[in-house]
Amino acid sequence: MQVTENKVVSIHYTLKNDAGEVIDSSSGRDPLSYLHGIGNIIPGLEKALEGKNNGEHVDVSIAPADGYGERNEALIQKVPRSAFEGVDKIEPGMQFQAQTPNGTQVLTVVEIQDDEVVVDGNHPLAGETLHFSVDVTDVREPTEDELSHGHAH
């Protein structure tokens, strides 16, 4: 069966950065299953898998615009330390969820200054070219529940 819109696709993948370092992999785990064509994975990977068949292998490099976007320096902000009420110890690398006008956003702590915390709202992979090695392990029709929920079960 071919990868097309509204098919449940299962893949094994390895994701590397430009330096060839493995960022993520499904190796040793169950394959990643997603509902194709509705934005459950990054656009560039979804486009690269379109039309592929069960058993096919794909190597693809995805530019930031088709991945997690370009870095946006406006998403790096200083917030008062008091905004982290109830958090005893704040350290660089910690991530928090914040409610914004655009919905929930993950913020990563970049730096701690006296009474302020520098946070970055960019996705950690924003601005990165992503190199995927993907094996399509299954393509199937979705269940009614999967279609109505918008994701694979």
Disulfide bonds with the S-S distance in Angstrom:
none
